[in-house]
């Protein structure tokens, strides 16, 4: 195998592994909105039903992401940012193909095979970030991300900034994409 082929294979494998994300992120926007006109925002947390620790994590990261996009906090904002969270119980069922010893006739004859099935139960969380035009009170952008490991405090601590960053990567929207 040539070195060129080996490095190409290694690079594509690395890219494939690094592009995998445990999160499912989507966004949508109003095509009529002028996103260049939005310069200020205010957080609204009416629907954010999280404990105080996670609430601070989410709100701090949303503010940080908006500020990196050039927006600043204001009491008279262009955008109202409404953050919501939810979670659901997931039951994951997995099984393996039969394996074991084969008897007479090779793999197509009679023999003994074992099939394993196992389940895991966990809670998966999601964040929804709504950007609402303060003048018209209409939703102009929404980002949704799911896949947060709610059952693990250490995972949540790491995943909340990651998922907010991935959600906000789609703002401002690139028209035509």
N, C-alpha and C positions, 0 to 999 in steps of 0.2 A: 504494500500500500504506500502510495507516495505521501510525502510530508504535506503537500498542498491539500490533498484529499482528507488527511487526518485532521489538519487544523480547521478545515471547513466543517467537518463533522463535529468537532469539539465546539466550535463557535455556535453552530446551530443548536446543539444540545444545551449549551449554556443559556442561550437566548430563550429556548423553550422552557427551561426550568425557572428562569428569572421572570418571565412574563406571566407565570401562573400566579393567580391571586385567589385567596380564599373568599374574596368579596365579590358580590354581584352588584354592579353599580350602573345606574341608568339616569338619564336626565331628559327633560323636555322643556321647551320654551315657547313663548308667544312670538311668532315671527314679526309681529307689528311693533314690538318693543324696541326702543332705542337704548341699547345697553351702554352706549358711550355717554349718555346723559346722567347715568346714575353715579354719584360721587360719594353719597353718605348713606348710612344705614343705622337702624336701631333694632336691637334684639327684642323679640317678643317670645315669651316662654310659657304661654298659657297652657299649651298642650304637651309640655315636656314632663312626662311622668317618670322621672328617674330619681334615684337617691342623690343626695347633695354632692357626693364625691363625683359620680359620673356626670351629673349636670354641669359641674364646674369644668370637667375635662372636655365635654362636648362644646360648651359655650366658649371656653378659652380658645379651642382649636378653630371653631367657626370664625370667631373674631380675628384670629391670627391669619387665617386664609383670606378673609375679605380684605384685610389691611395689606396683604401682599399683592392683592389685585388692584390696589390703589384707592380703596374706599376707606372712609373714616367715620367714626361714631358721631352721631348728632342727635339732638333732641327734636330737630325739625328735619327728618331724613327724607331722602329720595326713595329708599327701599325699607320696607319692614321685613325683617328676617324672622320667620316663624320656624322653630325647630321642634320636631315631634320624634318620639321613639316608640317602638313597640317590640314585642317578642312573641315567639311561638315555640311550642314544644315539637321536637322532631324525633321520629323513631326511624333509625337507619337500619335496614335489614340487609345483610350480605350473606352470600353463600359461595361455597367453592364447588368446583366440578368433582365428581368422584375420583378418588385416588386410592391407591393401595396395591396389593399383590394381584396379579392376574394368574389364572390357572392354565389349564390345558388349552391349546389353540392360540396362544399369544393374546394380544390385546382385544381380539374379537371373539375369543372363546369365553368359557365360564370362569368365574373368579370372584374375588372379594373386593369390593370398593367401598369407600367411605365418603359421604357427603357431609360437609359441615355448614351449619347455618348459625349466625349469631346476630344479635341486635344490640344497638346502643341507643340510649335515650339522652337527649341534650336539649338545651334551650338556645335558640338562635335569635339574635337581636337585629333590629334594623333602625336606621336613622332616615328621616325625611327632612329636607331643608327646602322651605318655600321662600321665594323672594317675591314680595308683593309691592307693586308700585304704590307709593304712599298717597299720591294724588288721586288715582283712579280706584284704589283699593282692589285691583285685579292682580291675580297671580301672573307673573311674567316669566318665572323660571322655577323649576323644581328638580331637585336631585334626590335620588333614593339609593341607599346602599344597605345591603343585608349581608349577613355572614359573621356577625360579631359573636364570640363565644361568651355568652352571658354567665355561664356557670363558673367561669374561672376569673377571679379578680385580676390575676397577673396578666392573663390574655387580654382582658378588657382594657387594662391600663396601656397596653401596647397597641391594641387594635383601634381604639377610638380615634387617636390622631391619624392613623393610617387611613381609615375609612373616610374620615372627613376630608382629608387631603385628596383622596381619589374622587370623591363626590365633587368637590370644588374644582377639580382639574377641568371639568366641563363648563366652568363659568369664566368669563362670558362665553356664550356659545359661538361656535364658528359656523356661520350660516352655510348651508350646503353640505355639511358633514353629518 
